[in-house]
Amino acid sequence: MAIPQCLICRLAVISHSVDDKYNMDPQVSPNPTFVTHLECSKTKEHYEAGQIHGLSKAGAPLLVRYDLAALSQSLQKKHLEARSPDLWRYREMLPVGNPENIVSLGETMTPLLPSSRLGGKNVFIKDEGRLPTGSFKARGLCMAVSMAKELGISRLAIPTNGNAGAAMAAYARRAGMEAFVFCPDDTPETNMREIALQGAKVWGVNGLITDCGKIVRNGTEPVGWFDVSTLKEPYRIEGKKTMGLELAEQFNWQLPDVIFYPTGGGTGLIGMVKAFDELEQIGWIDGHRPRMVAVQASGCAPIVKAFESGADHAEFWKDAHTVAAGIRVPAAIGDFLILQGIRETGGFATAVDDGAIDEARRKAAELEGILLCPEGAATYAAYLKELKSGRVTTQESAVLFNCATGLKYPMPAVNDTLDHHKPVDYSLLV
Ligand SMILES: *Cc1c(COP(=O)(O)O)cnc(C)c1O
């Protein structure tokens, strides 16, 4: 059933059902998956698609592989023009087989904001705060939950520093699934409350995200939930991959020179590298790659330490602390993939302290009217730091990821008041 394309459906992301979107252009088959198999990111061993998988036997993340030759026959750039501006426009490059399994809250494309006052005419902020639940975690979790639905799973659990739990809860409830969420007990209050309000069971745990991860892992057997931890299931990375697809399209298929990515578990960085590889294989981009820069906080910088010491894996970071909760991840299961992605693209890893993060947040809001989250502010702080160090230049086009809406995070208090019963001295106001 092909529905006529109208102006409205291009403007309003969810004005038609996703099913309709899949059928909007008749060139593309209604059952569009090109997935061939899953592959262990360490041993390259193959795993069957269409089955429930966690980590590989080697304990490493599984990556989804596609028949890219067939895909490139079926999908052309011009097909995108007629599609809704959301992440499902890249559906052939995504794992969901049956469009009826798509769980959507309107995953809109996010703007790429030129921000020349932040350091040069080539700086762009990719503002991911516009996504459902206010963070880019929606990209990963809409894919994981859709795939869980496709595979018949109905009970999900996740360890989280906040935003992943919020996205998981929202999509799980949208799909009518049960959601169990475990956060460090100092997770931003807004996160814990939105998770609870979105119908999940949520606990504050007196430890870090790695301790929450242990609780989820050990509960798999007795409770029978499915563990949707970062990279422990194969599909969140496919959702995060759409950041790379979107960037490529927004830059008219010529990628920028450098990408600053706030790195916790690293799903987005790994996902974008995967996106660029796949786009090159289908002939949509050339071999030019952005240098990938992993940004961490100096209070929790395991990837920076590993990068600088030349190691392939990162050591557990003790006493992790930073205001940027989303990147307070002392150990990442995909550490070797993050390090590979950085090194293969000629990028690097860098850390900024909380003072620089707060200052960068204030500056971006003041100079450009863009309210960053602390993790997004960390990318701007890192950009400024590396302009100074000379590792990047203002000649290079740079993308800074604002990963969540700044509105979720505490802001400095406002103390100025006016008494409307008294005459106002306007000369004091300007
Ligand atoms: C999860 C998160 C990050 C880190 O993203 P990864 O892809 O897991 O490295 C950064 N910032 C915010 C706000 C987050 O929620």
PDBQT file of the ligand as one rigid body, heavy atoms in Angstrom, charges set to zero:
ROOT
HETATM    1  C1  LIG A 501      25.718   8.360  27.253  1.00  0.00    +0.000 C 
HETATM    2  C2  LIG A 501      26.140   9.741  27.182  1.00  0.00    +0.000 A 
HETATM    3  C3  LIG A 501      27.407  10.069  26.712  1.00  0.00    +0.000 A 
HETATM    4  C4  LIG A 501      28.407   9.033  26.265  1.00  0.00    +0.000 C 
HETATM    5  O1  LIG A 501      28.006   8.383  25.089  1.00  0.00    +0.000 OA
HETATM    6  P1  LIG A 501      28.653   6.994  24.659  1.00  0.00    +0.000 P 
HETATM    7  O2  LIG A 501      28.276   6.814  23.224  1.00  0.00    +0.000 OA
HETATM    8  O3  LIG A 501      28.081   5.950  25.546  1.00  0.00    +0.000 OA
HETATM    9  O4  LIG A 501      30.128   7.119  24.842  1.00  0.00    +0.000 OA
HETATM   10  C5  LIG A 501      27.741  11.403  26.665  1.00  0.00    +0.000 A 
HETATM   11  N1  LIG A 501      26.874  12.352  27.053  1.00  0.00    +0.000 NA
HETATM   12  C6  LIG A 501      25.637  12.087  27.494  1.00  0.00    +0.000 A 
HETATM   13  C7  LIG A 501      24.724  13.208  27.898  1.00  0.00    +0.000 C 
HETATM   14  C8  LIG A 501      25.218  10.765  27.568  1.00  0.00    +0.000 A 
HETATM   15  O5  LIG A 501      23.981  10.492  28.005  1.00  0.00    +0.000 OA
ENDROOT
TORSDOF 0
